[in-house]
Amino acid sequence: MKYLNEKSTIIIIILVAFISISSPILIRAFNNQPTLIQDQAYNDVRLANIISEKGIPKIDRLSYSGRDYIFSPYQLIISSVPFINPEKTAIILSAISGILSALLFFLILKEIGVNLEKRRWIMFVLLVSPAFIYSFSVPNKFSISILILLIGIYFLMKENMVLAAIILSISCFFSIFNVMLSLILLIDRYLKKRQKDLIPAIVLVIITFMSYYAPFFISRGISEKIGFVKINMIHQLIAGLGSPVGFSIFAVLLSLIGFLITWEYKRELLFAYAAALMLITISSYSPNPNIYLNFIVCAFAGIAFGDIIKRRWEIKFIMNLTILALVCGLLFSCISYTNRLVSMQPDKNIKSSLEWLGSYSDPNEVVFSHYSKGSFIEYWAELPVVMDSAFEYAPDPNQRYKDSNDIFHSRNLETTKELLKKYNVKYIWVDPDMKSSLVWDEPERGLLFLIRNKETFRSIYNKEGIEIWEVMEPKV
């Protein structure tokens, strides 16, 4: 790597970023699987389709069988590209954002004085990291959010304060994380350099926050706390333990070494420490901060990697073995995580069953299933659901979860019928995932036992382990 100049390094970054981001999508497409991964992507694209066809809605009639629509700049953007549907736009935009974000991060590292060799190792760790692959393979609002934030940071490093202030303020519309990170960065830079032209930038970010977020919180208050989603802090951070946006254990260990190595520069790195502390704290409630935290983790990990290589080793064989183990560990984590994305839901069987249900049913007939399947049902069947995973400002999510659990597990037919009536349920959709531990851990438990009652339930679909049941007495 030491023989590569900066331009060659940039070309390699573009190629590796493209491979990392596109591999899960291309493999899924080759296997005739849906190219969008995970439920949130389907929710965003479905709402973008509505915006492109009918304009910004006031009510989302499918989510929770009807709820207020919460405006999303991301959904507006992917609905606004002419001649390309929102699904393809989301995939293309996410990939472009990933490549540009990688390049910007490389240039930002140069601006803060990181030498070329260390930047190469940092970019290697970043481009093979599970969180980077997720961030830009699975279309989500944070792909654009991070890109705009990095553009603002780059102009700030170049001391173009006007552009930096404008772009950082624009980034605040996409995520409240951008507000917090922009303020930490600007205040940190002001305290270090005492530049008066940073004050308008700080004020502009605060005004953007107050004008965009404050009215929303005043009118809606705080979203109901979700009591049924339990988050394990360690599992949330490590990809190998199941986190959808986690880190390689090798990257985490290297980043801790990098943290110790750079401690003598703690004053210069105050922003990185403050941002990391804030993001780690918030990640105990949601995996999304890990998308941002990954850039900091990979920076410290890459610095440690470079330091390990440059150290004097008495036994060269041990050095080579150590480097090989670290490289293989990071690559294995990358390949393993890519394979995990390829096998994630939804699959073609889910798609075909829901498209069939959409053609079989009448509009507005409600479907009951596990909340993690809700966005798939809304997208392909175009039918309302009792509950999906868009919990923020949803109507009574905790009560709906309790009622859903009672429907799944009760063996009392009258209790189940009353709850189905409460939500006007017409269809019940069950897949193998639900029958193999997501909902039930044994066959013929709860609802699986009750659906044998032919006076109340009628089987209308049974293929590839996916079952759809029609509720014959929804109003009883």
N, C-alpha and C positions, 0 to 999 in steps of 0.2 A: 504493500500500500504506500510505502514511503516514496516510491518512484512516480506516483500519480500527481499531476499538477492540479490546481483548483478547478480548471475547466473540465478536465477528465473526471474529477470527483463529482462534479455537478451532473454530468451525463450519467454516471453510474447511479447516483441518487435517484434521478428520474426513472431509470430502468427498474431499479430494485423496488422503488415505491409503487410503480405500476404493477409489477409482478405480485407484490405483497397484497395490494388492494384488490386486484382483479381476479386472482386465483380462485377464491371461494365462489365468486359470481360465475366465472366461466365454467368451473367444474359442475356447479349446480345446473347451469344451462345445458351443458353437454349431457348430463344425466336426465334431462327433461324435468327438472325440479323447478319450482318457482324461484325466481332470482332474488326477490326481496326476502330478507331474513328477519325473523322476530316480529312480534305483534305491533310495536310502536311504528315501524316503517309502514305497515298496512293502514294504520290509523291516519298517518300523515298524508299518504297518497290518496286515500279515499276522500278525505276532506279537501285535498287539492283538486281532485276531480270535480267535486261539487262547486268549488270556487270558479274553476275554469268554465263550467257549464252554466252556472246560475248566479255567480257572484258570491260575495261573502255571506254566509248564512247567519241567521240569528239563533236558530235551534238546530242541533244535531239530533235528528229523529231516531237514529239507530243506537247510539251509545246510551246505555242504561234506559233503553226504550224512550229516550227523549231527554235532552239536557241542553242548557245554554251553551252556545258555541264560544270558546275562548280563542280570541284572535292569535294567529301565529304568523310572524313574518316569513318563516321558513316555508309554510304551506302556501303562502301567497307567491313566493318566488318560484317554487316548482310547478305552480299552476300557470305561470305567466309566459313560459317559453313557447313561441309559436311552432306549430308543425311537429312537436314532440309531446307525447303524453306524459303526465306527471310521473309515472313509474320509471320510464326511461330517463326522464330529466333528473329525477332524484339519484339514480345510480350514476349517471354521467357526472353530475355536479359534485357528488360525493367524492368520486375518484379524482376529479380535477382539483378539488379542495385539498385532498390528501397530498397530491404531488406538490402543489404550490405551498402548502403548509410546511412540508419537509424542506423545500428550498429556502423559504423564509427563515425557518429555524436555523438552518445552516449559515445564512447570512447574518442573522442576529448574533449567533455565537462568534462570528468573525468580528462584529462591531464591538463586542464586549471584551475582545482580546484573547479569545481561545485560539491556540495555534492550529494549523491545518491538520496535523497528525491526530490530535485529540478530537478535533471536529469529525474526522472520519470515523473514529471509534464510537463517538456519540451517535452519529447517524446510523451506523451499523446496528447498534443496540436499539435505536428508535424504530428503524424500518422493519425489524423482525419481531418487534414487541406485540403481544396479543392485543393490547389496548389500542395501538396504532391501527392494526388490521381491522379491529372492530369499528373504530371511529370512522373509517372511510370506506369500509366494505358494506357495512350495514347503514343505509341512508338514515340520517338523523339530523336534527337541527344543529347539533354541536359541530358538525363538519364545517358548515359555513361560519358558525360562531367563532371557532378557533382561527379559521383563516383570516377573518376580518380583524380579530384581536391581534394576531401576529403582524398583519400589515401596519396596524397602529403602532405596535411596539417597534417595528423596524424604522418607521419614520421618526419615532421618538429618539431612537438610538442615533439616527442621522441628524438629529436636532432640527428637524423641520416641524416646529411646534404647532403651526396652523393645521397642517395635514394630520399630524398625530392626534390633536385634540378632536378634530372632526371625525376621524375614522374610529378612534376609541369610543366616542359618543355614539356613533352608529352601531358599533358592536354591542352596546348596552341593550339595544332593542331585542337582541337574540337570546340573551341569557343573563340572569341576575349574577351568575358567576363572573361574567365579563365586567359588570359594574364593580364588584368587589376587587377583582384583580387589577382593573384599570386604576382604581383609587389607591390601592397598595403600591402599585408601580409609580404613579405620579407623585404621591406623598414621599415615598422613599427617595426618588430622584431629587425632589425639591429639598429635602433635608440634607442630602449630600452636596448638592451643587448650588443651592440658594438662588436658582434662576427664577426671576420674577415672571417670565413668560410662561412658567408652568402653572401659575395660579389660575389664569383663565381656563386652562385645560381642566384643572380640578373642578372649577366652578361649573364648566359645561357638562362634565360627566354627572355631577350632582344634580344639575337642573334636568338633565335627561332622565335620570332615575326618578326624580320627584314628579316630573310631568307625565311619565309613562307608567310607572309602577304604583305611585302613591294613590292616584284615583281608583285604580283597580282594587288595591287592598282596602281602601276606605269603603268602597261600595260592596265588596264581597267578604271582607274580613279574611281570616286565616282559614285555609282549607282544613277540613276535618282530618284529624290525625288518624292514620291507618293503624289499627291495633292488631291485625292478623298477619302482617308481613314481618317476619322476624329476620333481622339482619345480623349475621356474625361478622364482626369487624375483620378478623383474619381471613375468613372465606371471601369477604368482599374485595380484599386487596390482591389475593393470589389467584391467578387464572387456573392453575392446576387443581385448585380446590373447588372450582365450579363457578367462579365469578365470570359474568359475561364480559366485564371490562376490567380484567385484573392484570397483574404483572407477572412476568416470569420470576420464579424464586431466585434464579441466578442474577437477574437484573436488580432485584431488591437487595441481595447480599452485596453486589458490586456497588450499588448506590450508597449503602451504609459505609463502605470503605471510602468511596468518593467523598462523602460528607466529612469523614475524619481527615482525609488528605487536605481538603480545602478549608478546614476550620480556621487556619491562620488568615484567610481572606474573608472572615465572617462579616466584616463591615461592608465590603463590596457586594457580598451575597445575601444581604439582609432581605431583599425582596424575595429571593428564592426560598429562604427559610420561612418567612412570614406566609407566603403563598402556599407552600407545602403544608404548613401547620393548619392553615384554614381549610384546605382541601381535604386533608386527612380527617379532620374533625367532622366535616360535612359528609364525608364518604360513609360514615357510620349510619347515615339515613338513606343514602342513595348511591348507586354505582357511578352516576354521571360525573361527579368531580374527578374520578380516576382518568377520564379522557384528557383533562387538563394536567393533572398530576403526573401523568405518564411522561410528559416532556421534561419535567424537572427530574424525575427518577432516572430517565435515560441519560440526561446530561451528567449527573453525578456518577452513574454507572460507567459511561464512556470515559470519563476522566480517570476513574479507577482502573479501567481496562488498559488505557494508555500508560498509566503509571506502572502497572504490573509488568508490562512489556519492556519498559525502559529501565527497570531496576537491574542491578547487577546480580546475576544468579551464579552461585558457585558451581552448580551442576546444571548445564544447559539442557540436559534431558528432562529434568524436573520442570524447568521453565516451559519447554515445548509441550510437555504433558499437561501442565496447568492451563496454558493458553488453549490447547486443543479441547480440553474438558469444558472450558468456559464457552468457546465458540460452538461446540457441539450441543452443549446444554441450551444455549440461546436458540440455535437453529431447531433443535428438537421441540422446544416450547412453541416456536413459530409454526412448524409443520403440524404438531399435535393440535394446536388451536385452529389452524386452517381446516383440518379434517373435522374438527368439532363444529365449525360454522357450516361446512358442507352438509353435515348430517342434521343440523338444527331444523326444527319445524318452521314453516309448514312444508309438507311434501306434496307430491302430485296426487296422492290418495285423498288428502284433506281437501285440496283444491277441487277435484272432480266430484267429491261427495257434496260439497257446499254449492257448487254450480248446479248440481242436480236438484238440491233442495230449493235453490232460488227459482228454478224453472217449475218446480212442483207446487210451490206454495203461493199464497196470495200476499201482496204487499202488506206490511204492518203486522203480520203474524209473528209473535214473539218466540224466540228460540232460547232454550235454557241449556247451559253447558258450564264448564269451568271458566272462570273469568279470563284465564290466559288464552282461551280460544276465541274470546269475544270479537277481537278485531278481525280475525280470519272470517268469521261468520258474517260480520258487517260488510266486509270487502267483497267476498265472492257470492254469498247468498243475498246480499243487500236487504237483510232482515234485521229488525231490532233485537237486542239481546237484554237479558236481565242485568248483566254485569260484564264489563271488560276491565282491562288493566289500566285504563286511564283514570286513576283514582283522584287526581287533583280536581277539587271542586265538583266532584261527582255527587249525585243525590243519594244520601244515606248509604255510603259504601260499606260501613261496618254492619249495619242492619241487614243489608242485602247479602253480605258474606255469611252472616249467621243463618239467615233463611236458606241460602244456597246449601250450606252445610247440613241443615236439617233435612232438606229435600234429598240430598245425596245419601244420608245415613239413616234416616228414619225407616222403620219397618211397619209403621202405622199408615195404612193407606189413606185414611180420612185426613190425617195431619198433612200428608204429602199433597193430597188433592186441594186442600185449603190454601196451602202455600203456592201451588201452581196457579190457582185461581187469583190469588193476590196480585200476581205479576202477569196475568193473562197469557200464560205459557201455552203455546200450541204445539211446539216440537221440542224434543230432547235430543241433543247431539252428543254422542259418546265416541271417543277414539281409544286405541290401544294404550296410549300414554296415560289416560285417565284410569284405565282398568289395571294398570300395572304399577301403582303406588302414588300417582299424582292425587287421586281421589280415594280409590279403594285398594287395599292390599290383599284382599281375598275375593274370589268369585261369589256372585249372588249375595252380596251384602247390600243392605239398604235398598236404594232405588233399583239396583240390578235384580233384586228379588221381586220387588213390587211390579216391575214392568211386565212380568209374566201374566198379570191380570188383564185378560183380553177385553174386558168390558171398559177398562179405563185407558189402556195403551194399545196401540197398533203398530207393529213393525212395518216400516215403509222402505227401509234401506239397510242392507247388510253386506258390505264388501270390504275386503282387506282389513277386517277387524273394526271398521267404523260402522256404527249403528245409529240409525235415526228412528225415533219413535214419535208417533203422533198421539197427542193427548185427546182422547175421544170425548171427554167431558170437561172442557176447560172452564166452564162456568158453574160447575156443580159446587 
